[in-house]
């Protein structure tokens, strides 16, 4: 006796065989509410409204024009032809339902809309630096004279010194030696070596001296011209050695004339416009400048060593000669006659041929001469190696000495022309302010800077302008500030700007570097600042409150960097906790100032290794999906965000598939559906779909929506369109499908409604009382042995208006199909079977289905 009972209608797994499904998975789970364990068909759909062709984004405000919240799932929807991300602003006391919007391809700049019909660019345009005119009383106090003399005058003096020296150039002869070929900072003579001018070879390095070596000498001395970096000529070689350091020669006559033209500035009383220096004072300054920039005692030792090395190099290359080993000895030839001949007087009757006696003696002499030749040859080879080695050493040391001299002279030049310490000391030697400038009454000078910020009709304040030029004024002076234009070149009304705020530096007050001077209407073109420091407001400008970022041409020299490349703007806006919103460009995630959605500080940006595809907020963190590994970014404040790259490379296949769900984020990757939860990512459909099955569904074209704890993933694959449904309730995943179809979807959380765009219409889904026809087919259940089953009974809400169809397969054949419209059991046809598959189809809810072998078994279940 046996019975089969199904009371848990599990999710499907298309990749498994029927026998492999067992009781953990189903073959089909279609149009059923996955969050429940029973057979519960989804509610039906209805047409909500018409929409423009090509609609890809839906959205709806939940307030009316009066700011009242009005729940109404039938209210009109906004329809857009582009993929857009919209996030409700987290702004206190905001009754217009201000909503922030990005275009998900980045083709347009972010915008903000509200229920009152506003549709404007997100962010406040930054103004240009304000123009200032200081109204200064014409006076020249000792402090002002000292500031000017040791400031502007010293800078003018240094500029004249720079102008009196030849222009810096790596190949300029004018900064290395005079017209007679004598180096300004090198050795006192050239020791027979020649400059590029003497050689008439402008193509060579002007900082070198060259030894002219003939081909014959080079061959005889076995000079290694490759190692010595020599240049070939028609008759020999030019062997280089570094000898001409770059110096800073001054044209004293021109410098003195230029210094005598320097005048007192306007506002210096009677001296205004007159010459500062006498002829003698100008000449004294020329001597001081020349002494400060010429090679001094620090370079003496290096120059002396350089001269000695150049003399040695010239001797090695042009004079010194090595002895030759001579010609090798010639080995004597053997006599052609026999060594022993007859006619001797000894017992053998043989005597040695005299030619052989002579040959043996000559052979001994040959070997003696050969030994002497070989010894001489080894000596010559050692000398040649020593010559090349020493010349290379001299070249290297000369290069180092020239670099040391050049470095010292550069430091002297910098001290004389950039650092005003040396030039200020010259002023002291000339008598300082007492000798060079007359004095007047004492006054306190305040060095000021200004910035301007723009304010919109919503009270949004821009990033401050670039800092103005510095003005120096005293308590009796005023500054006329002209209202600046926008860096973007737009008119104020185009960006809804109604006010401008003027801030100025105020270092006299502890902890208040900038303070508000005045807030004015945008119709006020100028402001005369005569406000005392003690009267300034404590309000500070927000220097990091930049407008939303974009991909910009960083090489552009202007203050406003133009956009560069296709689709350069911030996209995929996501709303997080604590008033934070995020968006991305390329591989950069940007965060707004908390609760200030129009301010996007550059310092808050986070980079990823791979280009970003999409992202979504989940609980307290941001999930960023890329073309490689996913990232999780966490932080309680936008300024303290930390990015962690997750371990597995599950790239995002479709930006529109990304959805935040309970506990994390789901998205489509090339091999299935991935789930990011906390610091972990896993492929949840590895058991459900093979890679081939998934690729046939075209994951790159998928889009998804989350509604009621269920993830609906739409696709249009090789077999046509479809919808994969994933339930994530309780941390367990359950997979199914449904007959929802559409090119775009939106879940209205406020009204608990799901909307789909299909065929030029918006459908309101899963809200009708008439339910869809659900279908569920089990896996293959195998009994211990072949058994006969006699009855089938469905425990559910079936009725004549909503019957349930039951199909029974046994041993791979469809044995019986029955339509049940009541709780009465139905007889099954006879037969004994081993393997069984049950399918239910209908619009009624079912708790369980039972197949039993007898009435008793049926009653016992």
Secondary structure as UniProt FT lines:
FT   STRAND          3..6
FT   TURN            14..15
FT   HELIX           18..21
FT   TURN            22..24
FT   STRAND          28..30
FT   TURN            34..35
FT   STRAND          43..50
FT   TURN            53..54
FT   STRAND          57..59
FT   TURN            65..66
FT   TURN            73..74
FT   STRAND          78..80
FT   STRAND          84..88
FT   TURN            92..93
FT   STRAND          99..103
FT   TURN            104..105
FT   STRAND          111..113
FT   TURN            115..116
FT   STRAND          119..121
FT   STRAND          131..135
FT   HELIX           142..148
FT   HELIX           149..153
FT   HELIX           154..163
FT   TURN            170..171
FT   HELIX           173..175
FT   TURN            179..180
FT   TURN            191..192
FT   HELIX           196..199
FT   TURN            202..203
FT   TURN            206..207
FT   STRAND          208..214
FT   HELIX           215..220
FT   TURN            221..222
FT   TURN            225..229
FT   STRAND          231..232
FT   STRAND          236..242
FT   HELIX           252..259
FT   TURN            260..261
FT   STRAND          263..264
FT   TURN            266..267
FT   HELIX           269..271
FT   HELIX           279..293
FT   HELIX           297..314
FT   HELIX           315..319
FT   STRAND          340..342
FT   STRAND          350..352
FT   HELIX           354..417
FT   HELIX           420..429
FT   TURN            430..431
FT   HELIX           432..436
FT   STRAND          446..448
FT   STRAND          450..456
FT   TURN            457..458
FT   STRAND          471..473
FT   TURN            475..476
FT   STRAND          478..482
FT   TURN            487..488
FT   HELIX           493..495
FT   STRAND          497..505
FT   TURN            507..508
FT   TURN            510..511
FT   STRAND          514..521
FT   TURN            522..523
FT   STRAND          526..529
FT   HELIX           533..535
FT   TURN            543..544
FT   TURN            554..555
FT   STRAND          571..575
FT   TURN            578..579
FT   STRAND          581..585
FT   TURN            586..587
FT   STRAND          588..591
FT   TURN            594..595
FT   TURN            597..598
FT   HELIX           602..604
FT   STRAND          606..607
FT   STRAND          612..618
FT   TURN            619..620
FT   STRAND          621..626
FT   STRAND          631..634
FT   HELIX           638..640
FT   STRAND          642..645
FT   HELIX           655..657
FT   STRAND          659..661
FT   TURN            662..663
FT   STRAND          664..669
FT   TURN            670..671
FT   STRAND          672..677
FT   TURN            678..679
FT   STRAND          680..683
FT   TURN            684..688
FT   HELIX           691..695
FT   TURN            696..697
FT   HELIX           699..701
FT   STRAND          703..707
FT   TURN            708..709
FT   STRAND          710..717
FT   TURN            718..719
FT   STRAND          720..727
FT   HELIX           729..731
FT   STRAND          734..738
FT   STRAND          744..748
FT   TURN            749..752
FT   STRAND          753..758
FT   TURN            759..760
FT   STRAND          761..771
FT   STRAND          774..777
FT   STRAND          781..788
FT   STRAND          791..796
FT   TURN            800..801
FT   STRAND          804..810
FT   TURN            811..812
FT   STRAND          813..820
FT   STRAND          826..827
FT   STRAND          832..842
FT   STRAND          846..852
FT   HELIX           855..860
//
